[in-house]
Amino acid sequence: MAERSAENAAVGMITAEIEKGTLPQRTIAFVHRQLPVWRDDPNRRDEESENPLNLHLCKFLNSRARRDFPMVCFSREEYQGSRRSVDLSASPAEPTVLEATLHSIYDPIVVFECKRIPPPARDRERE
């Protein structure tokens, strides 16, 4: 399902099937709808660095979710093992059963690796 580049790496696509109408899929759709609103928010400070941008996005998503999508909470720097982390994650706001598995508020249901497109400068393309 993922697009492949010359190096055969996944590029900006979901690489596993997610059923339509499920909380993970609805969470992805929510984030997708909010990204242009966050990008164009006149109150958002102009930032260049990844960490402040991710923090601002997380705060924005939590603010919007509180009102429009209260089933999830967003966090940043979700650890995926001892040395790896992803930029953002979404966890259920209350314990939730997904596909016959109980997910607590500590169990992410979706993780996001954030990328800026296009990159701010040629020397930061891998950021």
Secondary structure, DSSP 8 states (H G I E B T S, - for coil): ---B-TT--B-SS--S---TTSHHHHHHHHHHHHHHHHHT-TTS----SHHHHHHHHHHHHHHHHHHH-TTEEEEEEEE-SSS-EEEEEEEESS-EEETTEEE-TTS-SEEE----SS-SSGGGTT-
